[in-house]
Amino acid sequence: MARSGTAKSQALPPPLPPETRTVGQLVAETINLYRRHFWASLALGLGPAAGAVGLTLIPGLSKLVFGITAFALLMTASYLGAVALATAEAPARSSLLIGAAIGYFVFVPALFLYSLFILPAVLWLALFGLSVPAAVIERVGFREALQRGYRLGRADYVHAAGSLATLVIVAFLTATVLFFLLRGASQLERSVAAFLSLLVISPILFLGAALLYFDQAARDPTRRSDADLHHAVHPDRAGRADAEGEPRPSA
């Protein structure tokens, strides 16, 4: 009993702030965010899972058309949902529309790059993918969000690319193991196994990318040192950085 009481009294150390958060801790915070909002996070995987299975079943040129239309839009919708969960607040409708347009603009080239090799797609998303949360959180226009996302990606490009690559590796390996545990002999059973594995695992990618925005915003050299960031991991920190690093006044 004494040992149990001692173990419980030893609290875990607090998470590192975004400006010093490591890749490993970003993954840990992503899983923690998933755990805290399980059902909402799980819903983020519906579109990507259905779209990915559709890509494997649709033949020929129709697969390309499906990929650059429906699948890209489904990926964008999940990313926007992840941003809303990470910020714990409802985005403005105008910001969502701009974020959706930017997400489509960013994801279509990523799909072509992914068809060649996964690494170029990761490098592209690390450089421009943060334009989506920039548009939603900072409420800037299309061009300003792209510029802001590019600047955020370059703020600590090694951290951004390394974080996305790690999230992809973790998601791929976990989804593969889950797929082989669930798959059956028939094509239908394999499709169901693929859908379920992607449904459960793919939200990690979107939630991690949403949290990465705060890491990069905190590392942005143009951000004022006294500008605070607010997000799901540190809900007691007031304010959030806008496109110039200034706290946005509350309405």
N, C-alpha and C positions, 0 to 999 in steps of 0.2 A: 504493500500500500504506500509506504513511504517513497519507494522508487517511482511509483506511478504519479504521486503528487508532485515530486520533483520534476519529472519529465513534463508534466502539464504546465508547471510554473515557468519553464524555459520557453519564452515566446520566440517565434521565428523573427529574424531580423527584418526590418521594413524593406520594401523594394527600393531599388535605386531610382533616383529621379530620371526623367527622360533624357536629360543631357549626358548622363553617364551610364545609361542602361546598356548592358551587353546584349549580344545576340541571344545567348541562352536565356537571359531573363525576359527578353521580349517574347520568346516562345512560351515561357512559363506564364507570363501575364496574359498572353493570348488564350491559353488553356483555362486560366482562372476566369477570364471574361466569358468564355464559352460556358464554363460551369455555372457562373452566376446567372446567366441568361440562356439556359439550356434550350428551351423550346423555341424561343425567338432566334437563337443562333442556328438551331437545327433547320429551321425554315429557310435559312440562307442557302442551304445545300440543295433545295428542291430543283431550282432552275438549272444550275450547273450539272447536277446529276442527270436530269432528264435530257439536257442538251448533249452531254457527252455520250450517253447511250444512243441518242438519235444519230449522232455523227457516225457511230459504228454500224448503224443499220441502214442508213441512207446511201444509195450507190451513186457513183459517177459525179457529174456536174452538180446535181442536186445537193450533194454534200457540201460543196463549196458555197453555194448560195445560202444554204441553211447556216453554215458556219459564220459567214460575214453579216448575217441578218439576225436571225432568232438567237443563235448561241451567244453572239457578242452582246446583244441586248440583255439576255438572261444573266450573263456574267456581270454586266454593269449594274443591273438591279440588285444583285447580291452584294456588290461592293458598296453601293449606296446604303443598303440596309445595315451593313457592318459599321459604316461610319456613324449612322444614327445610334447604334448600340454603344459604340465607343465613346460618343459624346454624351450619351444619356439625355438627349433632348431632341425634339422634333425639328427637322430642318425646314427652312422656308421653301415654299413651293417653287419659287423662281430659282432658288439655289439648286433644288433637285433637278430641275429641267436643264440647267447649265451643266450640272454634274453628270447627268445622263448623256448629254451630247459629247462632253469631254471623254467620258468613259468609253463610249462607242469609238470615238476617234483614237483612243489609246489602245483598246483591246483588239481592233481589227489588224493592225500591224503586228501585234504580239502573237496573234494566231498564225500568221504567215511565218513569223520567225520561229515559233514553236514547231511548225511542221518541218523546219530544217534541223533544228536542234534546240533543246530547252534553254541552254545557257544564253543565247542571244535574246530570247524572249524575257528572261529574268533581268538582263542588263538594261533592256529597253524600259521595262516597267519600273525598275529602280530609278531611272532618270526622269520618266514622265508620269508614272502611275500616281504619284502623290498630287497631281493636278486635280483629281476627283475630290479627295477630302478638302483640298484647298478651296475649291469652288463652293462646297457645301458649308464648311465651317467658317471660312472668312468672307463668304458672300460677295465674291468678286465676279467680274464678267468672264467670258470665254477666253479671251486673249490673256487677260491678267492672270487667270487661274493656270493656264499653260506656262506662263512665265514664272509664276510662283512655284508651281510643281517642279519645274526644271531647276530653279534655284534651291529648293528643298532637297532634291535629289543629289545635287552637287555639294550640299552643306557637309555631308560626310558620306560620300558615295560608297566607300568600302563597307560602312555599316549598313547602308540601305541595300546594296546588292547582296551582302552576306546574309542579312536578315531574310530577304525574300528567298534566296537560295536555300537557306536552312529550313524555312517553312515549307518550301516545295519538296525538299528531300523527306522531311518528317511526314508530310501528308502523303507523298507517293508510297513510301515504305509501309506506312500504316494501312493505307487503302489497299495496297497489294496483298498484305497479309490477310486482311479482312475479306477480300474478294476470294482468295483461295480457300478460306474457311467456309464460305457460304456457297460457292459455286457448285453446280450440278453437272450432269452430262449433256443436257439439251441446251440449245441456243437460248431458249426462253429462261432457263434457270441461270445461265451465265449472265444474261442481260439483267435479270433481277438482282443477282449478286453484285454486279457492277454498279447498278443504281443505288443499292443500299450502302455499299462501301463509300461511294462518293457523297451520298446524302449526309453521312455521319462525319466524314473527314474533311470535305472541301470547305466548310465554314472556317476552318483554321486559317486558310490562306487569306480570306477576306478580312477576318478579324485582326490577324497579324498585320496586314497591310494598313488597316485603319489605325492601329496603335503606332505603327512606324511613323505616321505623319507627325505625331507628337515628339518622337525622338528627334526627327530631322528638324522640326520647327525650333526645338530647344537648342540644336546645334547650329542653327543659321547664324552666321556672323553679323547679319544685318539686324537681328533682333536685339532690342534694348535689353540690357542686363536685368532691369527691374520689371520686365514684362512677365506676367504670370501665365501659366498654362493650366487649363482645367480639362480633365477627362475622367474616364471611368475608374482608372487606377488610383488617382489621387483626387477624389471628389471634394476634398476640403480646400483645394487650391482655387482661389477665386480668379475669374477672368480667363481670357484666351487670347492668343496672339492673332492679329489680323495680318494683312498682306505686308505691312511695313513693320511688324513686330510690336505694334502698339496694342494695349488692351482695348477691346471694343466696349464702349459704354453700353450699359444695359438700357433697354427701351423703357 
